[in-house]
Amino acid sequence: MSPSDRAGTLGAEPWDEGWVHEQAVKALGWLAKNYPECSGAEGLREYDKAADEAAGDHEAYLEALRAYCRAGRDEALRIRRGAA
């Protein structure tokens, strides 16, 4: 089922691509500003995939972005500890 199909599901909020883009920009901007060394980290791919899989469910998508940010922070802190 595509995200546009899910939007037609009874009781579901419409999947707004503009909103999705805005949330992703906020999350990635926060990571880039605070933890730039995690950019492109291999360990974030699974979190990126989870966000894609949450398409159609606003709450699940936000939670996936939060998990992505936490994982990016954790990866950056590991990198920083290794550089010390």
PyMOL Python script that loads the backbone (N, CA, C, O; Angstrom):
from pymol import cmd

cmd.read_pdbstr("""\
ATOM      1  N   MET A   1       0.843  -1.168   0.000  1.00  0.00           N
ATOM      2  CA  MET A   1       0.000   0.000   0.000  1.00  0.00           C
ATOM      3  C   MET A   1       0.889   1.233   0.000  1.00  0.00           C
ATOM      4  O   MET A   1       1.779   1.362   0.841  1.00  0.00           O
ATOM      5  N   SER A   2       0.654   2.122  -0.924  1.00  0.00           N
ATOM      6  CA  SER A   2       1.458   3.341  -1.009  1.00  0.00           C
ATOM      7  C   SER A   2       0.964   4.366   0.009  1.00  0.00           C
ATOM      8  O   SER A   2      -0.162   4.261   0.495  1.00  0.00           O
ATOM      9  N   PRO A   3       1.802   5.363   0.338  1.00  0.00           N
ATOM     10  CA  PRO A   3       1.368   6.404   1.271  1.00  0.00           C
ATOM     11  C   PRO A   3       0.097   7.105   0.823  1.00  0.00           C
ATOM     12  O   PRO A   3      -0.735   7.464   1.656  1.00  0.00           O
ATOM     13  N   SER A   4      -0.066   7.307  -0.482  1.00  0.00           N
ATOM     14  CA  SER A   4      -1.281   7.968  -0.942  1.00  0.00           C
ATOM     15  C   SER A   4      -2.501   7.071  -0.745  1.00  0.00           C
ATOM     16  O   SER A   4      -3.601   7.570  -0.510  1.00  0.00           O
ATOM     17  N   ASP A   5      -2.318   5.745  -0.840  1.00  0.00           N
ATOM     18  CA  ASP A   5      -3.414   4.818  -0.563  1.00  0.00           C
ATOM     19  C   ASP A   5      -3.797   4.872   0.908  1.00  0.00           C
ATOM     20  O   ASP A   5      -4.981   4.841   1.245  1.00  0.00           O
ATOM     21  N   ARG A   6      -2.803   4.953   1.784  1.00  0.00           N
ATOM     22  CA  ARG A   6      -3.065   4.998   3.215  1.00  0.00           C
ATOM     23  C   ARG A   6      -3.836   6.249   3.605  1.00  0.00           C
ATOM     24  O   ARG A   6      -4.611   6.226   4.561  1.00  0.00           O
ATOM     25  N   ALA A   7      -3.633   7.338   2.876  1.00  0.00           N
ATOM     26  CA  ALA A   7      -4.308   8.591   3.200  1.00  0.00           C
ATOM     27  C   ALA A   7      -5.813   8.445   3.068  1.00  0.00           C
ATOM     28  O   ALA A   7      -6.565   9.176   3.713  1.00  0.00           O
ATOM     29  N   GLY A   8      -6.255   7.523   2.252  1.00  0.00           N
ATOM     30  CA  GLY A   8      -7.680   7.320   2.075  1.00  0.00           C
ATOM     31  C   GLY A   8      -8.289   6.372   3.091  1.00  0.00           C
ATOM     32  O   GLY A   8      -9.501   6.156   3.077  1.00  0.00           O
ATOM     33  N   THR A   9      -7.482   5.802   3.968  1.00  0.00           N
ATOM     34  CA  THR A   9      -7.973   4.872   4.968  1.00  0.00           C
ATOM     35  C   THR A   9      -8.850   5.602   5.974  1.00  0.00           C
ATOM     36  O   THR A   9      -8.513   6.698   6.422  1.00  0.00           O
ATOM     37  N   LEU A  10      -9.962   4.999   6.322  1.00  0.00           N
ATOM     38  CA  LEU A  10     -10.898   5.601   7.260  1.00  0.00           C
ATOM     39  C   LEU A  10     -10.197   5.952   8.567  1.00  0.00           C
ATOM     40  O   LEU A  10      -9.544   5.099   9.168  1.00  0.00           O
ATOM     41  N   GLY A  11     -10.327   7.200   9.010  1.00  0.00           N
ATOM     42  CA  GLY A  11      -9.760   7.641  10.272  1.00  0.00           C
ATOM     43  C   GLY A  11      -8.303   8.047  10.195  1.00  0.00           C
ATOM     44  O   GLY A  11      -7.755   8.530  11.186  1.00  0.00           O
ATOM     45  N   ALA A  12      -7.662   7.872   9.066  1.00  0.00           N
ATOM     46  CA  ALA A  12      -6.251   8.234   8.932  1.00  0.00           C
ATOM     47  C   ALA A  12      -6.133   9.689   8.493  1.00  0.00           C
ATOM     48  O   ALA A  12      -6.946  10.199   7.723  1.00  0.00           O
ATOM     49  N   GLU A  13      -5.090  10.340   9.010  1.00  0.00           N
ATOM     50  CA  GLU A  13      -4.815  11.700   8.563  1.00  0.00           C
ATOM     51  C   GLU A  13      -4.209  11.624   7.161  1.00  0.00           C
ATOM     52  O   GLU A  13      -3.491  10.676   6.843  1.00  0.00           O
ATOM     53  N   PRO A  14      -4.498  12.620   6.328  1.00  0.00           N
ATOM     54  CA  PRO A  14      -3.865  12.619   4.998  1.00  0.00           C
ATOM     55  C   PRO A  14      -2.350  12.751   5.136  1.00  0.00           C
ATOM     56  O   PRO A  14      -1.871  13.466   6.015  1.00  0.00           O
ATOM     57  N   TRP A  15      -1.612  12.086   4.299  1.00  0.00           N
ATOM     58  CA  TRP A  15      -0.155  12.120   4.339  1.00  0.00           C
ATOM     59  C   TRP A  15       0.299  13.322   3.535  1.00  0.00           C
ATOM     60  O   TRP A  15       0.253  13.309   2.305  1.00  0.00           O
ATOM     61  N   ASP A  16       0.732  14.350   4.223  1.00  0.00           N
ATOM     62  CA  ASP A  16       1.121  15.629   3.638  1.00  0.00           C
ATOM     63  C   ASP A  16       2.619  15.632   3.356  1.00  0.00           C
ATOM     64  O   ASP A  16       3.424  15.685   4.286  1.00  0.00           O
ATOM     65  N   GLU A  17       2.994  15.575   2.103  1.00  0.00           N
ATOM     66  CA  GLU A  17       4.412  15.518   1.719  1.00  0.00           C
ATOM     67  C   GLU A  17       5.171  16.752   2.188  1.00  0.00           C
ATOM     68  O   GLU A  17       6.348  16.650   2.535  1.00  0.00           O
ATOM     69  N   GLY A  18       4.529  17.908   2.207  1.00  0.00           N
ATOM     70  CA  GLY A  18       5.172  19.119   2.697  1.00  0.00           C
ATOM     71  C   GLY A  18       5.531  19.000   4.171  1.00  0.00           C
ATOM     72  O   GLY A  18       6.617  19.403   4.586  1.00  0.00           O
ATOM     73  N   TRP A  19       4.618  18.448   4.959  1.00  0.00           N
ATOM     74  CA  TRP A  19       4.847  18.231   6.387  1.00  0.00           C
ATOM     75  C   TRP A  19       6.001  17.248   6.589  1.00  0.00           C
ATOM     76  O   TRP A  19       6.873  17.456   7.433  1.00  0.00           O
ATOM     77  N   VAL A  20       5.989  16.189   5.807  1.00  0.00           N
ATOM     78  CA  VAL A  20       7.043  15.168   5.892  1.00  0.00           C
ATOM     79  C   VAL A  20       8.405  15.806   5.619  1.00  0.00           C
ATOM     80  O   VAL A  20       9.367  15.586   6.353  1.00  0.00           O
ATOM     81  N   HIS A  21       8.465  16.586   4.570  1.00  0.00           N
ATOM     82  CA  HIS A  21       9.718  17.253   4.201  1.00  0.00           C
ATOM     83  C   HIS A  21      10.166  18.191   5.323  1.00  0.00           C
ATOM     84  O   HIS A  21      11.342  18.202   5.687  1.00  0.00           O
ATOM     85  N   GLU A  22       9.256  18.964   5.863  1.00  0.00           N
ATOM     86  CA  GLU A  22       9.571  19.907   6.935  1.00  0.00           C
ATOM     87  C   GLU A  22      10.136  19.190   8.166  1.00  0.00           C
ATOM     88  O   GLU A  22      11.109  19.650   8.764  1.00  0.00           O
ATOM     89  N   GLN A  23       9.530  18.078   8.535  1.00  0.00           N
ATOM     90  CA  GLN A  23      10.003  17.327   9.708  1.00  0.00           C
ATOM     91  C   GLN A  23      11.385  16.740   9.463  1.00  0.00           C
ATOM     92  O   GLN A  23      12.240  16.766  10.347  1.00  0.00           O
ATOM     93  N   ALA A  24      11.602  16.215   8.274  1.00  0.00           N
ATOM     94  CA  ALA A  24      12.911  15.643   7.948  1.00  0.00           C
ATOM     95  C   ALA A  24      13.990  16.725   7.942  1.00  0.00           C
ATOM     96  O   ALA A  24      15.099  16.506   8.430  1.00  0.00           O
ATOM     97  N   VAL A  25      13.662  17.888   7.388  1.00  0.00           N
ATOM     98  CA  VAL A  25      14.627  18.997   7.356  1.00  0.00           C
ATOM     99  C   VAL A  25      14.982  19.420   8.779  1.00  0.00           C
ATOM    100  O   VAL A  25      16.150  19.673   9.077  1.00  0.00           O
ATOM    101  N   LYS A  26      13.991  19.497   9.653  1.00  0.00           N
ATOM    102  CA  LYS A  26      14.253  19.862  11.051  1.00  0.00           C
ATOM    103  C   LYS A  26      15.192  18.852  11.711  1.00  0.00           C
ATOM    104  O   LYS A  26      16.168  19.233  12.357  1.00  0.00           O
ATOM    105  N   ALA A  27      14.893  17.576  11.547  1.00  0.00           N
ATOM    106  CA  ALA A  27      15.700  16.527  12.180  1.00  0.00           C
ATOM    107  C   ALA A  27      17.123  16.522  11.639  1.00  0.00           C
ATOM    108  O   ALA A  27      18.082  16.481  12.410  1.00  0.00           O
ATOM    109  N   LEU A  28      17.262  16.564  10.331  1.00  0.00           N
ATOM    110  CA  LEU A  28      18.597  16.524   9.738  1.00  0.00           C
ATOM    111  C   LEU A  28      19.376  17.804  10.030  1.00  0.00           C
ATOM    112  O   LEU A  28      20.593  17.763  10.210  1.00  0.00           O
ATOM    113  N   GLY A  29      18.679  18.939  10.078  1.00  0.00           N
ATOM    114  CA  GLY A  29      19.323  20.194  10.420  1.00  0.00           C
ATOM    115  C   GLY A  29      19.855  20.185  11.842  1.00  0.00           C
ATOM    116  O   GLY A  29      20.956  20.670  12.104  1.00  0.00           O
ATOM    117  N   TRP A  30      19.067  19.629  12.763  1.00  0.00           N
ATOM    118  CA  TRP A  30      19.494  19.521  14.158  1.00  0.00           C
ATOM    119  C   TRP A  30      20.746  18.654  14.270  1.00  0.00           C
ATOM    120  O   TRP A  30      21.696  19.004  14.969  1.00  0.00           O
ATOM    121  N   LEU A  31      20.732  17.522  13.573  1.00  0.00           N
ATOM    122  CA  LEU A  31      21.914  16.649  13.608  1.00  0.00           C
ATOM    123  C   LEU A  31      23.128  17.337  13.000  1.00  0.00           C
ATOM    124  O   LEU A  31      24.221  17.273  13.562  1.00  0.00           O
ATOM    125  N   ALA A  32      22.951  17.988  11.867  1.00  0.00           N
ATOM    126  CA  ALA A  32      24.074  18.645  11.194  1.00  0.00           C
ATOM    127  C   ALA A  32      24.661  19.753  12.052  1.00  0.00           C
ATOM    128  O   ALA A  32      25.876  19.946  12.076  1.00  0.00           O
ATOM    129  N   LYS A  33      23.807  20.476  12.751  1.00  0.00           N
ATOM    130  CA  LYS A  33      24.280  21.577  13.598  1.00  0.00           C
ATOM    131  C   LYS A  33      25.008  21.068  14.844  1.00  0.00           C
ATOM    132  O   LYS A  33      26.065  21.586  15.204  1.00  0.00           O
ATOM    133  N   ASN A  34      24.446  20.066  15.491  1.00  0.00           N
ATOM    134  CA  ASN A  34      24.960  19.613  16.779  1.00  0.00           C
ATOM    135  C   ASN A  34      25.949  18.449  16.697  1.00  0.00           C
ATOM    136  O   ASN A  34      26.831  18.325  17.546  1.00  0.00           O
ATOM    137  N   TYR A  35      25.808  17.614  15.697  1.00  0.00           N
ATOM    138  CA  TYR A  35      26.635  16.412  15.586  1.00  0.00           C
ATOM    139  C   TYR A  35      27.043  16.172  14.129  1.00  0.00           C
ATOM    140  O   TYR A  35      26.706  15.137  13.556  1.00  0.00           O
ATOM    141  N   PRO A  36      27.763  17.117  13.533  1.00  0.00           N
ATOM    142  CA  PRO A  36      28.072  16.995  12.101  1.00  0.00           C
ATOM    143  C   PRO A  36      28.903  15.759  11.747  1.00  0.00           C
ATOM    144  O   PRO A  36      28.859  15.284  10.612  1.00  0.00           O
ATOM    145  N   GLU A  37      29.649  15.245  12.709  1.00  0.00           N
ATOM    146  CA  GLU A  37      30.498  14.091  12.399  1.00  0.00           C
ATOM    147  C   GLU A  37      29.713  12.807  12.138  1.00  0.00           C
ATOM    148  O   GLU A  37      30.280  11.829  11.650  1.00  0.00           O
ATOM    149  N   CYS A  38      28.422  12.795  12.454  1.00  0.00           N
ATOM    150  CA  CYS A  38      27.639  11.577  12.204  1.00  0.00           C
ATOM    151  C   CYS A  38      27.097  11.525  10.774  1.00  0.00           C
ATOM    152  O   CYS A  38      26.504  10.525  10.371  1.00  0.00           O
ATOM    153  N   SER A  39      27.298  12.591  10.015  1.00  0.00           N
ATOM    154  CA  SER A  39      26.794  12.639   8.641  1.00  0.00           C
ATOM    155  C   SER A  39      27.314  11.458   7.830  1.00  0.00           C
ATOM    156  O   SER A  39      28.520  11.225   7.752  1.00  0.00           O
ATOM    157  N   GLY A  40      26.412  10.737   7.243  1.00  0.00           N
ATOM    158  CA  GLY A  40      26.780   9.600   6.410  1.00  0.00           C
ATOM    159  C   GLY A  40      27.170   8.347   7.171  1.00  0.00           C
ATOM    160  O   GLY A  40      27.658   7.389   6.573  1.00  0.00           O
ATOM    161  N   ALA A  41      26.961   8.340   8.483  1.00  0.00           N
ATOM    162  CA  ALA A  41      27.336   7.172   9.282  1.00  0.00           C
ATOM    163  C   ALA A  41      26.538   5.948   8.843  1.00  0.00           C
ATOM    164  O   ALA A  41      25.316   6.001   8.703  1.00  0.00           O
ATOM    165  N   GLU A  42      27.238   4.872   8.636  1.00  0.00           N
ATOM    166  CA  GLU A  42      26.615   3.616   8.195  1.00  0.00           C
ATOM    167  C   GLU A  42      25.520   3.157   9.158  1.00  0.00           C
ATOM    168  O   GLU A  42      24.496   2.628   8.725  1.00  0.00           O
ATOM    169  N   GLY A  43      25.727   3.356  10.450  1.00  0.00           N
ATOM    170  CA  GLY A  43      24.764   2.910  11.448  1.00  0.00           C
ATOM    171  C   GLY A  43      23.428   3.621  11.400  1.00  0.00           C
ATOM    172  O   GLY A  43      22.474   3.176  12.037  1.00  0.00           O
ATOM    173  N   LEU A  44      23.337   4.714  10.661  1.00  0.00           N
ATOM    174  CA  LEU A  44      22.069   5.453  10.575  1.00  0.00           C
ATOM    175  C   LEU A  44      21.158   4.936   9.467  1.00  0.00           C
ATOM    176  O   LEU A  44      19.988   5.314   9.399  1.00  0.00           O
ATOM    177  N   ARG A  45      21.679   4.089   8.615  1.00  0.00           N
ATOM    178  CA  ARG A  45      20.871   3.607   7.479  1.00  0.00           C
ATOM    179  C   ARG A  45      19.603   2.881   7.928  1.00  0.00           C
ATOM    180  O   ARG A  45      18.545   3.049   7.321  1.00  0.00           O
ATOM    181  N   GLU A  46      19.704   2.082   8.982  1.00  0.00           N
ATOM    182  CA  GLU A  46      18.526   1.352   9.445  1.00  0.00           C
ATOM    183  C   GLU A  46      17.468   2.308   9.991  1.00  0.00           C
ATOM    184  O   GLU A  46      16.273   2.033   9.889  1.00  0.00           O
ATOM    185  N   TYR A  47      17.900   3.428  10.572  1.00  0.00           N
ATOM    186  CA  TYR A  47      16.953   4.411  11.095  1.00  0.00           C
ATOM    187  C   TYR A  47      16.313   5.196   9.961  1.00  0.00           C
ATOM    188  O   TYR A  47      15.141   5.563  10.038  1.00  0.00           O
ATOM    189  N   ASP A  48      17.074   5.450   8.923  1.00  0.00           N
ATOM    190  CA  ASP A  48      16.544   6.101   7.730  1.00  0.00           C
ATOM    191  C   ASP A  48      15.477   5.213   7.089  1.00  0.00           C
ATOM    192  O   ASP A  48      14.423   5.691   6.670  1.00  0.00           O
ATOM    193  N   LYS A  49      15.767   3.927   7.023  1.00  0.00           N
ATOM    194  CA  LYS A  49      14.817   2.967   6.455  1.00  0.00           C
ATOM    195  C   LYS A  49      13.551   2.899   7.307  1.00  0.00           C
ATOM    196  O   LYS A  49      12.449   2.808   6.767  1.00  0.00           O
ATOM    197  N   ALA A  50      13.699   2.943   8.636  1.00  0.00           N
ATOM    198  CA  ALA A  50      12.529   2.910   9.524  1.00  0.00           C
ATOM    199  C   ALA A  50      11.640   4.123   9.296  1.00  0.00           C
ATOM    200  O   ALA A  50      10.414   4.009   9.335  1.00  0.00           O
ATOM    201  N   ALA A  51      12.239   5.277   9.061  1.00  0.00           N
ATOM    202  CA  ALA A  51      11.442   6.478   8.774  1.00  0.00           C
ATOM    203  C   ALA A  51      10.677   6.298   7.467  1.00  0.00           C
ATOM    204  O   ALA A  51       9.504   6.660   7.378  1.00  0.00           O
ATOM    205  N   ASP A  52      11.332   5.745   6.461  1.00  0.00           N
ATOM    206  CA  ASP A  52      10.642   5.486   5.190  1.00  0.00           C
ATOM    207  C   ASP A  52       9.479   4.519   5.385  1.00  0.00           C
ATOM    208  O   ASP A  52       8.409   4.696   4.802  1.00  0.00           O
ATOM    209  N   GLU A  53       9.692   3.501   6.205  1.00  0.00           N
ATOM    210  CA  GLU A  53       8.651   2.497   6.437  1.00  0.00           C
ATOM    211  C   GLU A  53       7.475   3.046   7.247  1.00  0.00           C
ATOM    212  O   GLU A  53       6.384   2.478   7.221  1.00  0.00           O
ATOM    213  N   ALA A  54       7.694   4.139   7.960  1.00  0.00           N
ATOM    214  CA  ALA A  54       6.625   4.745   8.765  1.00  0.00           C
ATOM    215  C   ALA A  54       5.735   5.658   7.925  1.00  0.00           C
ATOM    216  O   ALA A  54       4.808   6.273   8.451  1.00  0.00           O
ATOM    217  N   ALA A  55       6.006   5.748   6.653  1.00  0.00           N
ATOM    218  CA  ALA A  55       5.209   6.611   5.775  1.00  0.00           C
ATOM    219  C   ALA A  55       3.726   6.308   5.924  1.00  0.00           C
ATOM    220  O   ALA A  55       3.302   5.152   5.911  1.00  0.00           O
ATOM    221  N   GLY A  56       2.959   7.362   6.064  1.00  0.00           N
ATOM    222  CA  GLY A  56       1.512   7.212   6.188  1.00  0.00           C
ATOM    223  C   GLY A  56       1.021   7.341   7.616  1.00  0.00           C
ATOM    224  O   GLY A  56      -0.178   7.503   7.842  1.00  0.00           O
ATOM    225  N   ASP A  57       1.919   7.273   8.583  1.00  0.00           N
ATOM    226  CA  ASP A  57       1.550   7.355   9.995  1.00  0.00           C
ATOM    227  C   ASP A  57       2.379   8.469  10.639  1.00  0.00           C
ATOM    228  O   ASP A  57       3.566   8.295  10.914  1.00  0.00           O
ATOM    229  N   HIS A  58       1.737   9.607  10.874  1.00  0.00           N
ATOM    230  CA  HIS A  58       2.452  10.770  11.378  1.00  0.00           C
ATOM    231  C   HIS A  58       3.201  10.487  12.675  1.00  0.00           C
ATOM    232  O   HIS A  58       4.373  10.844  12.793  1.00  0.00           O
ATOM    233  N   GLU A  59       2.562   9.863  13.634  1.00  0.00           N
ATOM    234  CA  GLU A  59       3.215   9.594  14.929  1.00  0.00           C
ATOM    235  C   GLU A  59       4.387   8.636  14.767  1.00  0.00           C
ATOM    236  O   GLU A  59       5.447   8.848  15.355  1.00  0.00           O
ATOM    237  N   ALA A  60       4.208   7.599  13.985  1.00  0.00           N
ATOM    238  CA  ALA A  60       5.290   6.641  13.764  1.00  0.00           C
ATOM    239  C   ALA A  60       6.452   7.308  13.032  1.00  0.00           C
ATOM    240  O   ALA A  60       7.615   7.014  13.308  1.00  0.00           O
ATOM    241  N   TYR A  61       6.140   8.197  12.109  1.00  0.00           N
ATOM    242  CA  TYR A  61       7.181   8.899  11.369  1.00  0.00           C
ATOM    243  C   TYR A  61       7.992   9.801  12.301  1.00  0.00           C
ATOM    244  O   TYR A  61       9.222   9.815  12.248  1.00  0.00           O
ATOM    245  N   LEU A  62       7.291  10.553  13.156  1.00  0.00           N
ATOM    246  CA  LEU A  62       7.990  11.418  14.109  1.00  0.00           C
ATOM    247  C   LEU A  62       8.859  10.601  15.056  1.00  0.00           C
ATOM    248  O   LEU A  62       9.989  10.988  15.352  1.00  0.00           O
ATOM    249  N   GLU A  63       8.345   9.484  15.526  1.00  0.00           N
ATOM    250  CA  GLU A  63       9.131   8.634  16.418  1.00  0.00           C
ATOM    251  C   GLU A  63      10.355   8.077  15.689  1.00  0.00           C
ATOM    252  O   GLU A  63      11.431   7.972  16.277  1.00  0.00           O
ATOM    253  N   ALA A  64      10.196   7.723  14.417  1.00  0.00           N
ATOM    254  CA  ALA A  64      11.331   7.228  13.636  1.00  0.00           C
ATOM    255  C   ALA A  64      12.385   8.326  13.470  1.00  0.00           C
ATOM    256  O   ALA A  64      13.581   8.040  13.534  1.00  0.00           O
ATOM    257  N   LEU A  65      11.965   9.566  13.261  1.00  0.00           N
ATOM    258  CA  LEU A  65      12.921  10.670  13.162  1.00  0.00           C
ATOM    259  C   LEU A  65      13.617  10.908  14.491  1.00  0.00           C
ATOM    260  O   LEU A  65      14.813  11.201  14.523  1.00  0.00           O
ATOM    261  N   ARG A  66      12.878  10.784  15.590  1.00  0.00           N
ATOM    262  CA  ARG A  66      13.499  10.937  16.918  1.00  0.00           C
ATOM    263  C   ARG A  66      14.564   9.860  17.133  1.00  0.00           C
ATOM    264  O   ARG A  66      15.655  10.142  17.627  1.00  0.00           O
ATOM    265  N   ALA A  67      14.235   8.635  16.759  1.00  0.00           N
ATOM    266  CA  ALA A  67      15.191   7.536  16.896  1.00  0.00           C
ATOM    267  C   ALA A  67      16.414   7.787  16.019  1.00  0.00           C
ATOM    268  O   ALA A  67      17.539   7.490  16.420  1.00  0.00           O
ATOM    269  N   TYR A  68      16.198   8.328  14.834  1.00  0.00           N
ATOM    270  CA  TYR A  68      17.290   8.667  13.925  1.00  0.00           C
ATOM    271  C   TYR A  68      18.212   9.697  14.575  1.00  0.00           C
ATOM    272  O   TYR A  68      19.435   9.566  14.525  1.00  0.00           O
ATOM    273  N   CYS A  69      17.617  10.717  15.184  1.00  0.00           N
ATOM    274  CA  CYS A  69      18.407  11.759  15.850  1.00  0.00           C
ATOM    275  C   CYS A  69      19.176  11.198  17.045  1.00  0.00           C
ATOM    276  O   CYS A  69      20.344  11.533  17.244  1.00  0.00           O
ATOM    277  N   ARG A  70      18.532  10.353  17.832  1.00  0.00           N
ATOM    278  CA  ARG A  70      19.233   9.743  18.973  1.00  0.00           C
ATOM    279  C   ARG A  70      20.406   8.885  18.495  1.00  0.00           C
ATOM    280  O   ARG A  70      21.494   8.924  19.070  1.00  0.00           O
ATOM    281  N   ALA A  71      20.169   8.118  17.446  1.00  0.00           N
ATOM    282  CA  ALA A  71      21.236   7.262  16.913  1.00  0.00           C
ATOM    283  C   ALA A  71      22.374   8.106  16.354  1.00  0.00           C
ATOM    284  O   ALA A  71      23.542   7.762  16.531  1.00  0.00           O
ATOM    285  N   GLY A  72      22.047   9.206  15.681  1.00  0.00           N
ATOM    286  CA  GLY A  72      23.078  10.101  15.167  1.00  0.00           C
ATOM    287  C   GLY A  72      23.888  10.730  16.283  1.00  0.00           C
ATOM    288  O   GLY A  72      25.112  10.827  16.191  1.00  0.00           O
ATOM    289  N   ARG A  73      23.205  11.160  17.341  1.00  0.00           N
ATOM    290  CA  ARG A  73      23.894  11.722  18.504  1.00  0.00           C
ATOM    291  C   ARG A  73      24.829  10.678  19.114  1.00  0.00           C
ATOM    292  O   ARG A  73      25.991  10.965  19.400  1.00  0.00           O
ATOM    293  N   ASP A  74      24.314   9.480  19.308  1.00  0.00           N
ATOM    294  CA  ASP A  74      25.127   8.416  19.906  1.00  0.00           C
ATOM    295  C   ASP A  74      26.352   8.097  19.048  1.00  0.00           C
ATOM    296  O   ASP A  74      27.446   7.889  19.572  1.00  0.00           O
ATOM    297  N   GLU A  75      26.164   8.060  17.738  1.00  0.00           N
ATOM    298  CA  GLU A  75      27.278   7.790  16.823  1.00  0.00           C
ATOM    299  C   GLU A  75      28.314   8.907  16.902  1.00  0.00           C
ATOM    300  O   GLU A  75      29.515   8.638  16.931  1.00  0.00           O
ATOM    301  N   ALA A  76      27.860  10.150  16.936  1.00  0.00           N
ATOM    302  CA  ALA A  76      28.780  11.284  17.014  1.00  0.00           C
ATOM    303  C   ALA A  76      29.557  11.255  18.326  1.00  0.00           C
ATOM    304  O   ALA A  76      30.754  11.543  18.343  1.00  0.00           O
ATOM    305  N   LEU A  77      28.899  10.917  19.403  1.00  0.00           N
ATOM    306  CA  LEU A  77      29.585  10.855  20.694  1.00  0.00           C
ATOM    307  C   LEU A  77      30.622   9.736  20.714  1.00  0.00           C
ATOM    308  O   LEU A  77      31.686   9.894  21.313  1.00  0.00           O
ATOM    309  N   ARG A  78      30.325   8.605  20.067  1.00  0.00           N
ATOM    310  CA  ARG A  78      31.319   7.531  19.944  1.00  0.00           C
ATOM    311  C   ARG A  78      32.533   8.021  19.161  1.00  0.00           C
ATOM    312  O   ARG A  78      33.677   7.739  19.520  1.00  0.00           O
ATOM    313  N   ILE A  79      32.266   8.754  18.094  1.00  0.00           N
ATOM    314  CA  ILE A  79      33.365   9.300  17.272  1.00  0.00           C
ATOM    315  C   ILE A  79      34.192  10.269  18.105  1.00  0.00           C
ATOM    316  O   ILE A  79      35.422  10.225  18.082  1.00  0.00           O
ATOM    317  N   ARG A  80      33.523  11.133  18.832  1.00  0.00           N
ATOM    318  CA  ARG A  80      34.235  12.120  19.659  1.00  0.00           C
ATOM    319  C   ARG A  80      35.088  11.447  20.730  1.00  0.00           C
ATOM    320  O   ARG A  80      36.214  11.871  20.989  1.00  0.00           O
ATOM    321  N   ARG A  81      34.555  10.410  21.345  1.00  0.00           N
ATOM    322  CA  ARG A  81      35.327   9.696  22.374  1.00  0.00           C
ATOM    323  C   ARG A  81      36.561   9.041  21.765  1.00  0.00           C
ATOM    324  O   ARG A  81      37.629   9.004  22.377  1.00  0.00           O
ATOM    325  N   GLY A  82      36.395   8.529  20.556  1.00  0.00           N
ATOM    326  CA  GLY A  82      37.518   7.887  19.871  1.00  0.00           C
ATOM    327  C   GLY A  82      38.596   8.871  19.458  1.00  0.00           C
ATOM    328  O   GLY A  82      39.767   8.505  19.358  1.00  0.00           O
ATOM    329  N   ALA A  83      38.212  10.119  19.217  1.00  0.00           N
ATOM    330  CA  ALA A  83      39.164  11.143  18.793  1.00  0.00           C
ATOM    331  C   ALA A  83      39.916  11.738  19.963  1.00  0.00           C
ATOM    332  O   ALA A  83      40.946  12.386  19.773  1.00  0.00           O
ATOM    333  N   ALA A  84      39.414  11.527  21.178  1.00  0.00           N
ATOM    334  CA  ALA A  84      40.041  12.150  22.366  1.00  0.00           C
ATOM    335  C   ALA A  84      41.300  11.427  22.787  1.00  0.00           C
ATOM    336  O   ALA A  84      41.942  11.821  23.761  1.00  0.00           O
TER     337      ALA A  84
END
""", "prot")
cmd.dss("prot")
cmd.show_as("cartoon", "prot")
cmd.util.cbc("prot")
cmd.orient("prot")
